[in-house]
Amino acid sequence: MHNVTEDVRHEIRTAVSEAIASSELGVQVGRVQACDVPVELTRDKSYGDFSTTVAMSLAKQLRRPPRQIAESIAETLRSTARKTCYIRRVEVAGAGFINFFLSRAWLEDTIRAVHAAGPAYGTSDAPVGRRVQIEFVSANPTGPMNVVNARAGAVGAALASIMRAAGYDVSTEYYINDAGNQVAVLGESVELRYRQLQGERIEFPEKCYQGAYITDIAREAAAKHGEKLKAMAADERTRFFREFALARMLESQKRSLARFGVDFDVWFSERTLVESGAHREMLGILRERGMVYEKDGATWLRTTDFGDDKDRVLVKSDGEYTYLAGDIAYHRNKLGRGFDLIIDIWGPDHHGHVIPTRAGLQALGYPGECLEVLLLQFLSILSGGERVKMSKRAGEFVTMDDLVDEVGRDAARYFLLMRNIESHLDFDLDLAKSQSQENPVYYVQYAHARICSIFRQAEENGVTIVEPSGADLSRLVEEVELDIARKLAAYPDEIATSAADRAPNRLAKYALDLAGLFHSFYNSCRVISDDAGLTSARLALSGAVGTVLRNCLDILGISAPEKM
């Protein structure tokens, strides 16, 4: 994909490296490779279009103030006879920033590049070369998907799409917790409700799951297997309800996730891990490496060797493996499948588990950086300005399906993505349902629908739509038009940075900002007019905005409607 921003960076890097080599600095530092010159888009256009901090990185080596080095480089750039396509002016600012003011040709080329690339604009066609696995949601199969799971689903799915767009080889995975005691409790809960439905007087234990969904599963079991259940021995019936309830909950969770637009490449069963002997193999390797010891009848892992504040138990005195042992065995399995990087999205209540899990992998001989854990903060649901109380065991919680029913999938996903994952999120149901400019997803989608409407209007009025490559884009002279072009040019960087920072919220904010620029343009500039040349240029600009909005929303898993 043709990336004008990278063309500009290459031109600046080459010019700077040649300037250093031809100035007095070259005697002291030798040849500075173009790839060693950092070049970034400026946030404030008063400081130019691009900037480099190369002078600061050279300061220690040259033992000179960065500003002085920057002035020397800038002066050489100004005096050089080297021809450049884009660089118009060079200035030095602050402690040693070298700012580049470009000719408008790069903005015109950006608009053409968007049209030429279409759905591929912003994506990288240069593979990063890393196989990444992202595991997220992985909720216990003991109840419907709730809004906390929805936030994890939206973030995980968007992050996977962003990283794929940035050139990573990504696989997504859901870990089915189907081997723990919670499944036994689920089965017991359903069996007791079944017995109550049969007329038995049973006091329902507090430890069991209380939600109405438990009774629904029990009623379904009675309807489908009533006679068989009556003939079963007690232990056989207990096993039946455990498996029946587990299967029904998994089906329900998968339906909810699919409805929310979240799919997984792999559904990994904890049972298969346990039955494969992975825990025993893992423990054997740790023993061989001298990483475990026995104490108080338990087996301990030397996690303090890797920065933990205390050693951790892997096998309890009763012979049962701990949660940590299972996690280490599971992550060893992941790495054994050829992944270079594992990204887990966990809730904040798991923060104390991060260092021990990483330490377990290091004890097995893996590098610590192979595991990255993102701690996704909780959220609150607001309705009428009041917080909605949620308690899973009591069955008083807002489900993922409830959320989609209430505000729609698009609004749900955008609102769940628009904050940094490390920030608590207040989800305002009333705002998410409103069709107003205060609702960010409505505002973004309306910009796309407005662009589609412009093109329908042009067609209805018999306007000849010139191919963007043939439009005279020099007619775009209004400041808002140039601001839009700069924003379009920044999109590939936004994808790369969002991937590197694991920050889907950046793209949500980018879409909102681009939509805002377009609405301002629409309100101040007439797109279709009697001036055919200006009309063609503004249609080309509008079409480019529509393409980038569509691409951005698609990555976030949100639709781009053509009418609203």
C-alpha positions in Angstrom: 0.0 0.0 0.0 1.3 3.5 -0.9 1.9 5.4 2.3 2.6 9.1 1.6 3.5 9.6 5.2 6.3 7.1 4.9 7.4 8.7 1.7 7.7 12.0 3.6 9.6 10.4 6.4 12.0 8.7 4.0 12.7 12.0 2.3 13.3 13.8 5.6 15.5 11.0 7.0 17.6 10.9 3.9 17.9 14.7 3.8 18.9 14.9 7.5 21.4 12.0 7.3 23.0 13.7 4.3 23.1 17.1 6.0 24.9 15.6 9.0 27.4 13.9 6.8 28.1 17.1 4.8 28.4 19.4 7.9 31.1 19.6 10.5 29.1 17.2 12.6 29.9 14.4 10.1 33.6 14.5 11.2 32.6 13.7 14.7 29.8 11.2 14.3 30.5 9.7 10.9 27.7 8.6 8.7 24.2 8.7 10.4 22.0 6.1 8.7 18.6 7.4 7.6 16.9 4.7 9.6 18.4 6.2 12.8 16.6 9.6 12.3 13.2 9.6 14.1 10.5 11.5 12.3 7.0 12.1 13.7 4.0 14.1 12.7 3.6 17.2 14.8 0.6 17.7 17.0 0.5 21.5 16.5 0.6 22.6 12.8 2.2 25.9 13.9 5.4 23.8 14.4 5.3 22.4 10.9 4.1 19.1 9.5 6.8 16.8 10.7 9.6 17.0 13.3 12.7 15.1 14.3 14.6 14.8 17.6 17.8 13.6 16.1 19.7 16.5 17.5 18.8 15.3 21.0 19.9 11.8 20.4 23.3 13.1 19.1 23.9 15.5 22.0 25.5 13.0 24.4 27.9 11.7 21.7 28.8 15.2 20.5 28.8 16.7 24.0 27.0 19.7 22.6 23.6 21.3 23.4 20.9 19.7 21.2 19.7 23.2 20.1 23.2 23.9 18.7 23.3 20.6 16.9 19.8 21.2 15.5 20.8 24.7 14.2 23.8 23.2 12.4 21.7 20.5 10.7 19.0 23.0 9.8 21.4 25.4 8.3 23.0 22.7 6.2 19.5 21.6 5.0 18.7 25.2 4.0 21.9 25.7 2.1 22.0 22.3 0.4 21.3 22.2 -3.3 19.5 18.8 -2.9 16.1 18.8 -4.5 13.2 17.4 -2.4 9.6 16.7 -3.4 7.9 17.8 -0.2 10.2 19.9 2.2 9.5 23.6 1.9 11.0 25.1 5.0 13.0 24.0 8.0 13.0 25.6 11.5 14.5 24.8 14.9 12.3 25.0 18.0 12.5 24.5 21.7 15.4 22.5 23.1 16.4 21.1 19.7 13.4 20.0 17.6 13.9 20.3 13.9 10.5 21.1 12.3 9.7 20.6 8.6 7.1 22.6 6.8 6.0 20.8 3.6 4.6 21.8 0.3 0.9 21.0 -0.1 1.8 18.3 -2.6 2.0 15.7 0.2 -1.6 16.5 1.2 -2.8 16.1 -2.4 -0.9 12.9 -2.7 -2.4 11.7 0.5 -6.0 12.1 -0.8 -5.1 10.3 -4.0 -3.4 7.5 -2.0 -6.6 7.0 0.1 -8.6 6.5 -3.1 -6.1 4.2 -4.7 -5.8 2.0 -1.6 -9.4 2.0 -0.6 -10.1 -0.6 2.1 -6.4 -1.3 2.4 -5.5 2.3 3.3 -3.8 2.6 6.6 -2.8 -1.1 6.8 0.8 -2.3 6.5 1.8 -4.6 3.7 5.2 -5.2 5.5 4.7 -8.1 7.9 6.1 -7.4 11.4 7.3 -11.0 11.6 5.8 -11.8 15.0 3.2 -14.4 15.7 0.9 -13.1 18.4 -1.8 -14.8 20.4 -4.4 -12.6 22.1 -6.6 -14.4 24.8 -9.6 -12.5 26.1 -13.0 -12.8 27.8 -12.4 -16.5 28.9 -15.3 -16.2 31.4 -16.3 -19.1 33.6 -19.1 -21.0 31.8 -21.4 -20.5 34.8 -23.6 -17.7 33.7 -24.5 -15.4 30.8 -22.0 -13.0 29.4 -22.2 -9.7 31.3 -21.1 -6.1 30.5 -17.6 -6.7 32.0 -17.2 -9.6 29.5 -18.5 -7.2 26.8 -15.8 -4.7 27.4 -13.1 -7.4 27.3 -14.7 -8.7 24.1 -14.8 -5.3 22.4 -11.3 -4.5 23.4 -9.8 -7.9 22.5 -11.5 -8.1 19.1 -10.5 -4.5 18.2 -6.9 -5.0 19.3 -6.6 -8.1 17.2 -7.9 -6.3 14.2 -5.6 -3.3 14.8 -2.6 -5.5 15.2 -3.4 -7.5 12.0 -3.8 -4.2 10.1 -0.3 -3.2 11.5 1.2 -6.3 10.0 1.2 -8.8 12.9 0.2 -12.4 12.5 -2.6 -12.6 15.1 -4.6 -15.5 16.5 -7.4 -15.0 19.1 -8.3 -17.5 21.7 -10.9 -18.2 24.4 -10.0 -20.4 27.3 -12.9 -22.5 28.5 -12.7 -23.0 32.2 -14.4 -26.3 32.2 -12.2 -28.3 34.6 -12.7 -26.4 37.9 -15.0 -26.7 40.8 -17.2 -23.9 39.4 -18.6 -26.4 36.8 -19.5 -28.8 39.6 -21.4 -25.9 41.4 -23.1 -25.0 38.1 -24.3 -28.6 37.7 -25.4 -28.8 41.3 -27.3 -25.5 40.9 -29.2 -26.8 37.9 -29.9 -30.2 39.5 -31.4 -28.6 42.6 -33.6 -26.4 40.5 -34.7 -29.4 38.5 -35.6 -31.2 41.7 -37.6 -28.2 42.9 -39.5 -28.2 39.6 -40.3 -31.9 40.3 -42.0 -30.8 43.5 -39.2 -31.5 46.1 -38.9 -29.1 49.0 -35.2 -28.1 48.8 -33.4 -25.1 50.4 -31.3 -23.7 47.7 -27.6 -23.2 49.0 -26.1 -19.7 49.0 -23.0 -21.0 47.2 -25.1 -22.0 44.1 -25.9 -19.7 41.2 -29.2 -17.9 41.7 -30.1 -16.5 38.4 -33.3 -17.3 36.5 -31.1 -18.8 33.7 -30.4 -21.8 36.1 -34.1 -22.6 36.3 -34.4 -22.2 32.5 -31.7 -24.9 32.0 -33.3 -27.1 34.5 -36.7 -26.8 32.8 -35.1 -27.6 29.4 -33.5 -30.7 30.9 -36.8 -31.9 32.3 -38.5 -31.3 29.0 -36.0 -33.1 26.9 -34.8 -35.9 29.2 -37.5 -36.2 31.9 -38.0 -39.9 31.8 -34.3 -40.7 31.6 -33.6 -38.4 34.5 -36.1 -40.2 36.7 -34.4 -43.5 36.0 -30.9 -42.3 36.7 -29.0 -43.1 39.9 -28.0 -40.1 42.0 -24.3 -40.0 40.9 -25.2 -40.5 37.2 -27.8 -37.7 37.4 -25.2 -35.4 39.0 -22.8 -36.1 36.1 -25.6 -35.5 33.6 -26.5 -32.1 35.0 -22.8 -31.0 35.1 -22.3 -31.8 31.4 -25.8 -30.6 30.3 -25.5 -27.3 32.1 -21.9 -26.7 30.9 -23.0 -27.4 27.3 -25.9 -25.1 27.5 -23.9 -22.3 29.1 -21.2 -22.5 26.4 -23.8 -22.4 23.7 -25.4 -19.4 25.3 -22.1 -17.6 25.7 -21.0 -18.3 22.1 -24.4 -17.0 20.8 -24.0 -13.8 22.8 -20.4 -13.2 21.6 -21.3 -13.9 18.0 -24.2 -11.4 18.3 -21.8 -8.9 19.7 -19.5 -9.5 16.7 -16.8 -11.2 18.6 -15.4 -14.4 17.1 -12.4 -16.5 18.2 -9.9 -18.5 16.1 -9.5 -21.1 18.9 -11.7 -22.2 21.7 -9.3 -24.0 24.1 -10.7 -26.4 26.7 -9.0 -26.6 30.1 -10.0 -30.2 30.3 -7.9 -31.1 27.3 -5.0 -29.5 29.0 -5.5 -31.4 32.2 -6.1 -34.7 30.4 -2.9 -34.3 28.3 -0.7 -34.3 31.4 0.5 -30.8 30.8 0.7 -30.0 34.5 2.8 -33.0 35.2 5.1 -32.2 32.3 5.5 -28.6 33.3 6.3 -29.6 36.9 8.9 -32.2 35.7 10.7 -29.5 33.6 10.8 -27.2 36.6 12.2 -29.9 38.8 15.0 -30.6 36.3 15.8 -26.9 36.2 16.0 -26.7 40.0 13.1 -24.2 40.1 10.9 -26.0 42.7 11.3 -27.2 46.3 9.2 -29.0 48.9 7.9 -27.3 52.0 5.1 -28.1 54.5 4.0 -30.9 52.2 3.5 -28.6 49.2 5.6 -27.9 46.1 6.8 -24.4 45.7 8.1 -22.4 42.7 11.0 -20.1 43.2 9.2 -17.1 41.7 11.4 -14.7 43.9 14.2 -15.5 41.5 12.3 -13.5 38.9 11.2 -10.5 40.9 8.2 -11.8 42.8 7.8 -10.8 46.5 7.4 -14.4 47.6 7.6 -17.9 46.3 4.3 -19.5 45.2 2.7 -22.9 45.7 2.2 -25.1 42.6 1.0 -28.3 44.3 -0.9 -28.0 47.5 -0.4 -30.4 50.4 -3.5 -32.4 49.3 -1.9 -33.1 45.9 -4.1 -30.6 44.0 -2.5 -28.3 41.5 -3.0 -24.6 42.2 -4.6 -22.0 39.8 -1.1 -20.8 39.1 0.2 -24.2 38.0 -2.7 -24.5 35.5 -1.9 -21.0 34.2 1.8 -21.8 33.7 1.0 -25.1 32.0 -1.5 -23.3 29.7 0.9 -20.6 28.7 3.6 -23.2 28.1 1.1 -24.9 25.7 0.6 -21.5 23.9 4.3 -21.0 23.4 4.7 -24.5 22.2 2.3 -23.7 19.4 4.8 -21.3 18.0 3.7 -17.9 19.2 6.3 -15.2 19.9 4.1 -13.0 22.0 1.2 -13.8 24.2 -1.2 -11.0 25.1 -3.7 -11.8 27.9 -6.5 -9.4 28.8 -7.4 -9.9 32.4 -9.6 -8.1 35.0 -7.9 -5.8 37.6 -8.6 -8.3 40.3 -5.9 -10.5 38.6 -3.1 -8.0 38.9 -1.3 -10.0 41.6 -1.2 -13.0 39.3 0.8 -11.3 36.5 4.3 -11.5 38.0 4.0 -15.1 39.3 2.7 -16.3 35.9 5.5 -14.6 34.0 8.0 -15.9 36.6 6.7 -19.4 35.9 7.5 -19.0 32.2 10.9 -17.6 33.0 11.6 -20.6 35.3 10.8 -22.8 32.3 13.4 -21.0 30.2 11.2 -18.6 28.3 12.0 -14.8 28.1 9.8 -12.7 30.4 8.8 -10.4 27.5 6.9 -13.3 25.8 4.0 -12.6 28.1 2.1 -9.3 28.2 -0.9 -8.8 30.4 -3.3 -6.0 29.9 -5.4 -5.2 33.0 -8.8 -4.1 31.8 -10.6 -2.0 34.4 -14.2 -2.6 35.4 -17.1 -0.5 34.3 -20.3 0.9 35.7 -23.6 1.1 33.9 -25.5 4.4 34.3 -29.2 4.7 33.7 -31.0 8.0 34.4 -27.9 9.2 36.1 -27.9 6.3 38.6 -25.5 3.3 38.8 -27.1 -0.1 38.0 -26.2 -2.6 40.7 -24.6 -5.9 39.5 -24.1 -9.1 41.4 -23.4 -12.2 39.3 -24.1 -14.9 41.9 -27.4 -13.3 42.8 -28.4 -13.1 39.2 -28.7 -9.3 39.3 -26.5 -8.2 36.5 -26.7 -6.6 33.1 -25.9 -9.2 30.4 -24.1 -8.6 27.1 -27.4 -9.4 25.4 -29.2 -6.8 27.6 -26.7 -4.2 26.5 -27.1 -4.9 22.8 -30.9 -4.9 23.2 -30.8 -1.6 25.0 -28.4 0.4 22.9 -27.5 -1.7 19.8 -24.2 -3.4 18.9 -22.5 -0.4 17.4 -23.1 2.0 20.3 -22.2 -0.7 22.8 -18.8 -1.4 21.1 -17.9 2.2 20.6 -18.7 3.2 24.2 -16.7 0.2 25.5 -13.7 1.1 23.3 -13.6 4.9 23.8 -11.7 4.9 27.1 -8.2 3.7 27.8 -8.3 0.1 29.0 -6.6 1.1 32.3 -9.4 3.6 33.1 -12.7 2.9 34.8 -15.6 3.3 32.4 -19.0 4.8 33.1 -21.3 3.5 30.4 -24.2 6.0 30.1 -27.1 4.1 28.6 -29.1 7.3 27.9 -26.3 8.9 26.0 -25.6 5.7 24.0 -29.2 5.6 22.9 -29.5 9.2 21.9 -29.5 10.3 18.3 -27.6 13.5 18.8 -24.2 15.1 18.3 -23.4 14.4 22.0 -23.5 10.7 21.2 -20.0 10.0 19.8 -20.9 6.9 17.8 -23.9 8.6 16.2 -21.7 11.6 15.4 -19.1 9.4 13.6 -21.6 7.3 11.8 -23.6 10.4 10.7 -20.5 11.8 9.1 -20.2 8.7 7.0 -23.9 8.7 6.1 -23.7 12.4 5.2 -20.8 11.7 2.8 -22.9 9.0 1.1 -25.8 11.4 0.9 -23.5 13.9 -0.9 -22.6 11.4 -3.6 -26.3 10.4 -4.0 -27.2 14.1 -4.4 -24.4 14.5 -7.0 -25.7 11.6 -9.0 -29.3 12.8 -8.8 -28.1 16.3 -10.0 -26.2 14.8 -12.9 -22.8 16.0 -11.6 -19.9 14.5 -13.4 -17.7 12.8 -10.8 -14.1 13.0 -11.9 -11.7 10.3 -10.8 -9.6 11.6 -7.8 -6.5 11.1 -9.8 -7.8 13.6 -12.4 -9.3 16.2 -9.9 -7.5 19.5 -9.4 -6.8 19.2 -5.7 -5.0 22.5 -5.6 -8.5 24.0 -5.4 -8.6 22.8 -1.8 -7.4 26.0 -0.1 -9.7 26.3 3.0 -7.9 25.6 6.3 -10.4 23.0 7.3 -9.8 21.2 4.0 -6.1 21.0 4.6 -6.7 20.0 8.2 -8.8 17.0 6.9 -6.0 16.0 4.5 -3.5 16.1 7.4 -5.8 13.9 9.5 -6.1 11.4 6.6 -2.3 11.4 6.3 -2.1 10.5 10.0 -4.3 7.4 9.8 -1.5 4.9 9.1 0.4 6.2 12.0 -2.7 5.9 14.2 -3.0 2.2 13.4 0.7 1.6 14.0 0.7 3.5 17.3 -2.6 1.9 18.5 -1.1 -1.5 17.8 2.2 -0.7 19.5 0.5 0.9 22.6 -2.3 -1.8 22.7 -4.7 1.1 22.6 -7.9 0.6 20.6 -9.3 3.8 22.2 -6.9 5.8 20.0 -8.8 4.7 16.9 -12.1 5.5 18.5 -10.8 9.0 19.2 -9.3 9.3 15.7 -12.7 8.5 14.1 -14.4 11.1 16.3 -11.9 13.8 15.4 -12.0 13.0 11.7 -15.8 13.1 11.8 -15.7 16.5 13.6 -13.4 17.9 10.9 -15.8 16.7 8.2 -18.9 18.2 9.9 -17.1 21.5 10.2 -16.1 21.3 6.5 -19.7 20.4 5.5 -21.1 23.3 7.5 -18.7 25.9 6.0 -17.9 24.7 2.5 -20.4 23.9 -0.2 -19.4 20.6 -1.7 -21.6 20.6 -4.9 -21.6 24.0 -6.7 -21.6 25.5 -10.1 -17.8 25.5 -10.0 -17.1 22.0 -11.6 -13.4 22.0 -10.7 -14.0 22.9 -7.0 -16.9 20.4 -6.9 -14.6 17.6 -8.1 -11.9 18.5 -5.6 -14.3 18.5 -2.7 -15.9 15.3 -3.8 -12.5 13.7 -3.9 -11.8 15.0 -0.3 -15.2 13.8 0.9 -14.8 10.4 -0.6 -11.4 10.0 1.0 -12.9 10.9 4.4 -15.7 8.3 3.8 -13.1 5.6 3.0 -11.0 6.2 6.1 -14.1 6.4 8.4 -15.3 3.2 6.9 -11.9 1.5 7.3 -11.5 2.7 10.9 -15.0 1.7 12.0 -14.6 -1.7 10.3 -11.4 -2.3 12.4 -13.4 -1.4 15.5 -16.2 -3.8 14.6 -18.7 -1.0 14.0 -20.9 -0.5 11.0 -20.7 2.5 8.6 -24.3 3.2 7.6 -25.0 4.9 4.3 -28.3 6.4 5.5 -29.4 7.6 8.9 
